[in-house]
Amino acid sequence: MTYCLAIKTDSGLIFASDSLTNAGIDHVSSYSKMHTFVKPGNHLFVLLAAGNLATTQSVVKRLQEDEQLGSLPNLSTVQTMSEAVNYVGTVSSEVQRIQAERDTASTNFEATFIFGGQIAGQPHEIYMIYPQGNHIHESDARPFLQIGEAKYGKPILDRVVRHDTTLEQAARCALVSINSTIRSNLTVGPPVELMLYSTNTLDMGRHMVFKENDPYYRSLGDAWNEGLRQALNSLPAFEWEQNLQPVQVVAGTANDGEQMRG
């Protein structure tokens, strides 16, 4: 399985992904699911991939070759983000069709992508591209998109991420979201890739890769766990709890579960 997400804030974009691929218990490995296409000063595009690995790799290779060979259209010739995402969706659906036509085992070749970035002089944007090639963008109320195993990491994004969230705070939310997913689902795993892109810079931004034993990644997870415990302990008590005196366990009794009030 896979978990990738993108966040759009007023100050820029966050992209994050895990790297675990699983094609059965004997075929577990790591592949980057974050792919960048940048022409400094002109455009920056990021593609996050989930789904059939053969499809996602073929789509990325086709995008790279179209640009290198000057085929039209390609990511260097598109004039708008809408044109760019339509082009990527078309490539994805064509690759899936070709894969399916030569398949004899009813294999699922579907792939889903998050595509985002910025073209010079235009707003920064993020889109989700469905296997059929159509797409949606983020909503005003929920300025983020997820693909893959999304449910475990969604609560923190729902509660915290807003358009005016700082880029660094949004990046920490993304890491916690992935960390929470990894703890709850064994098919999602490190290394974790993270990119922070500041609006109008049109460059690679800050790109980081966190292995499981990375000191910062571990301290972030530990701090989040401790924060949750403290938050739970500070929640309002039930009405009946406020009238109860402390309970002590009496050692050495015949019934280990027997208790008396102090």
Secondary structure as UniProt FT lines:
FT   STRAND          3..9
FT   TURN            10..11
FT   STRAND          12..17
FT   STRAND          20..22
FT   TURN            25..26
FT   STRAND          28..30
FT   STRAND          34..39
FT   TURN            40..42
FT   STRAND          43..51
FT   HELIX           53..69
FT   TURN            75..77
FT   HELIX           81..101
FT   STRAND          111..119
FT   TURN            120..121
FT   STRAND          125..129
FT   TURN            131..132
FT   STRAND          135..137
FT   STRAND          144..148
FT   TURN            151..153
FT   HELIX           154..160
FT   TURN            163..164
FT   HELIX           167..184
FT   TURN            186..187
FT   STRAND          192..198
FT   TURN            199..200
FT   STRAND          206..210
FT   TURN            212..213
FT   HELIX           215..233
FT   HELIX           239..243
FT   STRAND          247..249
FT   TURN            251..252
FT   TURN            256..257
FT   STRAND          259..261
//
